[in-house]
Amino acid sequence: MNPVKFSDLNLIEPIQKAIQLAGYDTPTPIQAQSIPHLLLGKDLLGCAQTGTGKTAAFALPILNRIAQSKNYPSPKNTTVLILTPTRELALQIFENFNTYGQFIKIKTAVVYGGVGIGPQIRALQDGVDILIATPGRLLDLIEQNKLSIRQVETFVLDEADRMLDMGFIHDIKKVLTMIPKMRQTLFFSATMPTEIEKLASTMLMNPVRIEVNPVSSTAEKVAQTVMYVEQSRKRDLLRHLLLDPKFNRVIVFTRTKHGANRVTELLTKNRISSEAIHGNKSQNARQRALDAFKDGKIQVLIATDIAARGIDVDGISHVINFEVPNVAESYVHRIGRTARAGATGEAISFCDTEEKSYIRDIEKLIGQPIPVNRDHPYHSAAVESAPTLSKGKAKASIERNQNSRSSGGGARGGGGRGGPPKSAGSRSKNKKYFTGFKSNSK
C-alpha cells in the first residue's frame, strides 16, 4: 500500500504550494490521520508530543477553512483561538502558520506575556482570523476589553498536560465559559492523566481520538557525541571544528532566530561561508540559502527547529547542535539531516551546565547514552561534573541568559511585522503580526 501524500489530501492549491516549498511530501502519522477528519469539522482528541508534526496537523485544515470562508472577524475578535502554555511554543506555532499560509490572504497574531501589551492591543483592534495566545496575556486582553472571544469557531488547546503542570487549568476553564458552545475543538496532550481526561470530556463532542508515538529512533549510521563546554566558549569551539576540512557540509542548529543570526555573523567574520534560515527570512531568501547549500557554494547552514524537517540535502557531513534542543524529539529530527541515503554522518551537541537536563531527556528518548568527546581544546570538566538542574530551573536560566544577550536589540530581525494593522475586515493583504515582539526568539 502506497503511503499517503500531501497531494492526496483535500487541501486547496495555495496550501499545497506552501507545503511543497517547505520541502514536505509525505505527512507524518498524526497529520495523515487528523487532517481528513478536521477538514470535515470534527472535534479531535490527539495524544501526541511535540516533534510528531501535530502543529501542521491542525494548522493546515484551519488555514484551508479560513481561506474558503466568507466570514470576517469583527473588531477585537478572532475566528480561531489557539491556546498554548509558553511564549516559545506560541511563537513556533505562529511561524508554522506563516509558512503554511504564505499564499493565503489571512490575518494572524500572537500574544504572550512578558512584553509590552500596547502593540498587541493595536494588532487586535481590527480583528484577526487566527490568534495564538498564552493564557495569562489572553485573559489580560479580555479583561481590558481589548479582545473578545465570543466569535470563536475553532478552539485549539495545545499541550494540555503541560498546562496542568504549569497551573493554567483554572485559566482554561475560564476561557471555556467565554467561547461559544457550538464550535470545533481540537485538544492535544502528550499524556492523559485523569484530570486531563475529565477536561477533555467537558470540551469535546464525539471526538475522533488519535494517538501517535513520538519519533524516538535515530539513524544507525549517525555517530553521536556530546562536547561539554562553557556557554562563553561555544563560538570558539564551533570555529575550531569548522576549520577542519572534513566538516565540509554542516548544519548548525540554534534554539532561536536571534541565535542563528549571531552564529552567522561570527562565521562571516571568520570567512567561513554560511547562511541562516529561519522564520524571519523570506521564503525566497530561505530557498536561495538552501540552494547554495545544496550546490556546495556555502559550507554551513544555520537553522532553527522550524526548518529542520524541510531540509533534505544529501551529503551532509555533520550536524552540530550549537544549542541543545529543549524538546527531545527535535534532536531526532535535527540529526536525521545527516546519514541519509545510506551515507554516514556525525552529530555533535555542545552542552553547557544548563543544557545537561536536555541531554538526559534525549538519552532517555533514544534509549542510549551519548558518548562524551573530551578531545578538543574547549572541554570543560566543570560542566561535565556539574549537577544536572531540573528542567524548570534549566529552562528559566537559559531564558534569562537569552534575554540578557538580546537586550537592547529591539525588534531587530522582525521582518517589519511589528506594526499595527492598516485596514479592517478585509483579506486584501496577507497580514501576519509579530505582536509585542521585543527580542528575537524562536
N, C-alpha and C positions, 0 to 999 in steps of 0.2 A: 504493500500500500504506500503510495507516494505521500510525503509529508505535506501538510497544508502550507501554502504560500500566502504572503500578504495579499498578493494579487487575486487570490481566491475569495477573500473576504469582501463583503459588500460595503466597501468604503469608497467615497467619492474620489474623483481623479486628483484634485489638488492635494488630498491627504496621501494618496498613493505616491504622488510625485515627491512629496516631502520625505516619505519613508524610504524611497529609493535613493534620494540624495543623502540621507543619513547613513546609507550603506546597509540597510536591513533587507532581508529577503524572506527568511523563514521566521514566523512568530515563535516566541517561547511557549511552553505548555500553557501557562496561565493566560497568555494573550489569545492563543488559538481556541481555548475553551470558553473564555469570557466574552470576547468581542461579539460573536453572533447573538448571544443572549442579551447583551447590553444594547445592541442596535435595535432589538425588539422592545426595549423599555423595561426589562425585567429588573427586579431587585437582585442583589448579589451578595453573598457571604463568602469572602475569599480568605482562606488561611494560607498566607504567603509572606515570606520575608523579603526585605529589600535585597535586590540582586536577582530576583526571579523575573523581572520585567513587568511588575504589576502597574507601574505608572502608565506605561503605554497601553496596558490592558484597559484602563478606564479613560485615559486621555483621548485615544483615537475615536471611540464611539461618541464621547461627549462633543468633540470637535465636529464630528460628522453631523450630529443632530443640530448643533448651533448653526452650522453653515447653511443648513437647509431650512432653518426656522425663519419665520417672518415676524416673530415676536422680539421686540427690542426692549431692553431693560429701562425702567423708569429711572429718573434721577435718584441717586443714593441707593439704588437697588442692584441686585445681581441675580442672574438666572441660575448659575451653578455655584455652589459653595463647596469648597474642598477644605476640610479641617485637618490639620496635621500638627504634631506635637512640638516641633522645633523650627526655628527660622532656617536652619541649614536645609532641612528637608523641604520646607516651603519654597525656598529658592530653587532647589533642584527640580521640583515639580513644575515651577514656573518656567524654567529653562526648557523642560521637555515640551510643555505646551507651545512655547515659542518655536521650537524646532519642528514639531509636527503640524503646527498651524500657520507656518510662514506664508502659505499661499491662500489663506482664508482671511476675509475681512471680519475681524473679530476684536473685541476689547477684553484684555486680560490684565488683572492686577494681583499683586501680592502684598500682604500686610502682616507685620510682626512687630513685637515689642523691642525695646532697647534702642530705638532710633526715634527721631522726631516724628510726631503724628501729623504735622501740617501737610507735607507732600502727599501723604496717604489720603487725607481728607479731600484734597484737591483732585486727586486721581479718581475718587469715587463719586464726585459731585454730579456727574452726568450719567452715572450708571455704568456697569460693566457686565459683560456676558459671563465671565468666569472670574471668581475670586478665590485665591488660595490664602489661607489665614491660619495663624496660631490662635488658640482660644482666648488668651488674655487680651490681646490687641483687638480681636473681633468684638468682644463684649465692651471694651472701652469705646470703640467707634459707635456701637449701637446705643450705649448709654448717653453719649454726647449728641445723639440724634443726627449723626453724620452718615449712618448706614441703616438700611432696613433689609431684613432677610425674609420678608413676607411674600416675596415673589419667587422664591427658590423653587425650581422644578427638579433639580438633581442635587442630591446631597451626598458627598463622599466623606467618610470617616476613615482616615488612614492611620495605621499603626495604633489600633485601639488599645492593645495591651500596654504599649509604651505610654499612652495617655493615662492609663490607670496607674502605672508606676510613678508617673510624674504628678499625680494628684489632680488631674484635669477632669475626673469623672463627673463632678458636680457642674462644671462649666459646660460639659457636653449635654447633660440633662437640661440645663437652662436653655441652651441653643435649640434643643428639640422642641421646646414649648413655643418657640418663635417662628419656626418654619412650617409651611403648610403640611397637613397630614397626607394630602394627595400629592405624592412626589415619587421620584425614583431614588432609591437609596442604595449606595454601594458601601459595604462595610469590610474593611481589611484588617487582619490581625495576624501576627506571626505565631501566636499561641492562643489557645481558647480556654483560659481559666473560667471558673463558674460565673464570676461577676461579669465577664465579657460576654459569655453565652446569654446571660439574662438581659444585658443591654441590647445585644443583637436582636433578641426575640421581641423587644419592645419597639424596635426601629424598622424591621423588615416585614414585608408582606410576600408570602410564598416565594422566598428567595431561591435562586439557583445557588447551590453550595459547591465550591471548587477548592480543592486542597492541592497545593503544589510544594514539593520538596525543594529546598534551595540547592543551587549548584554547589557541590562540595568537593568534587574531584578535580585534581589538576593534571595537566598533560604529563605523561610519564617521562618525556624527553626534556622537560624543563628542569635544569639544575638550579635549585633554590638555595639562597643563602641570606643571612641577616648580618649586617655590619652595625655594631654598636658604636655610636658616635655622638658627641655633644651637638646640640642643635646649632650652635655657632660655627661648627666646623663642617657642616653638611655640604656647603658650597665648595669648600676646599676639597673634600673627598670626591665630589662629583667631577670637578675639574681634573683631579688626579686620574680618575678612571677613564675619562673621555679622551685623554691624551694617548691611551693605549690603542694601537691600530686595530686590535681585534674588536673594539667597540665601534663597529662601522655603520650599523643601522640601529639606532637606540630610541626607545620611547621612555621618556621620563614622566612619571605621574606625580602631580601635586594635588593637594586637597582642595585648593581654591584657585579661582581665576587670577587673583592678585598674585598668589604664589607662583603660578605659571608665568606670569609676566616678569616677575623678579628673576626667575631662573633664566628666561630668555635674555634678559638684559645682561646677566652675568656671563652667559656663553658668548654673546655678541662681543663683549669687552675682551674676551679671551680668544676671539677669532675662531670660535667653534660654530659652524653653520647650524642654525636651528630656527624653528618656527613654533609658535604656540597655537593650539586650537582649543577653544572653549566657548561658552555661551555668549560672551560679549563680542566675539568675532562674527562678521557677516558670513553667510553661507558661502559666498564667493571666496572670501579670504580663507575660510577653513578648507575649501576644496583645493585652492591653489597650494596651500601648505601641504595637504595630503598628497597631491600630485607630485610636488617637489620631493617629498619624502620617498614616494614610490619610485621615482625616477633616479634616486640617488644624488640629487642636487643638494640636499641637506643631510647632515649626519644624524641630527637629533630632532625628534618631535616631542614637544612638551604638551601634555594633555591633562584635563581633569576627568573625573569618572564619567561625566555625561557623554564623553566622546569614546569611552573605552570599547563598547560593543560595535561601534561603527567603523573601527579601524581594522581593516582586513588587508594586510600587506604581507607578502611572502618575504622571507629572508631577514626578518628582524632578529638581530644577534642578541640583544639584551633588552630587558625591561627593568627599569630602575624605579623603585618606589622611593622617591625623594622624601615623601611623607607617607607613612603607613596609613592605609585607609581605616576609618573607624567602623566600617561595615565589613565583616569578614568576607562576605560573598563578593564584594568589589575586588578583593585581592585575587580571587579566582578568575574573574573577568579580565583584570589587568594583565596577569601573567600569561593568560591564554592568547595574548597577542603574539607571543613568540612560540617557537617549536611547532609551527603549522606545516601542514602538508608533508609530514614525515621528517621534518628537519629537527635539529636540536636547537636549544636556546638556553639562556641563563636569565634568572630573575634575582635581583638584588634589592633588599629592603634596608634603607637607612633607618635606624631606630634610636631615638633618644629616650631619656628616662620616662617621659610622659606616655610614650607610644608602646611601652612594653606590654601593657594590658591588651592592646590591639593585636600584638604578635601572639599572645596567648590565645586569644579568641580565634585567630586564623589557624593556629596549630590544632585547636580543638575541632574546628570545622573540617580541616583536611585530613585529620586523623594521623598526623605525624609531626615530629619536631622539625623545625627548620634549622639546618646546620649553621653554626656561627663561623664567620670568616674574620679572623683576627689579623690576617696577613695584609695589613695596609697601614700607612703611617698615621692614620687618624683614629685608630681603635681606642675606645675609652673603657678601661677596666672599671672605672667608677660607674658608668652607665650600666655595664653588664652586671655588676654586683648589686646595683641599687634595688631596693624593694619595689615590687610591682604595685602601682597605685590601683585603686578601684577605678572602674570605668567612669564613674561620675566625677571623681577628682581629676582623672586624666583629661577628660573632656573639658572641664572647667579651666584647667591650667593651659591647655592648648588654645582655647578660645581667647583667654587673657593675653597670651603671647601674640596671637594673630592680630588682635585688636591693637596692641601696642605697636606692632610693626606697621599696621595700616593707618595709624592715626596721622592726621594731617593731610591725608590723601584725598579727602572729599569724595566726590562721586567719580573719581578718575576711572576711566575704563568702562563707564556705564553705558556707553553706546548712545548717549543722548536721550535715554528713555526716562530720565528722572522728572521731566516736566509734567504739568497738568494736561488734561485733555483739552482739545481745541474746539470740539463740536460735540453735540449731544444727540443721542438717539439715532445714530447713523453708522453704517458699516462701510462708509465711503473710503476709509483708510484702515489698514491693518494696524491697530493701535495696541501696543503691549507696554505696560507700565511697570518700571522697576521702582516702586514707591518706597519712600523713606530710606533709600539706599545710600549709606554714607561711607561704607568701606567695601572693597571688593571681596566678596565671599561666595563660596560655591552656591 
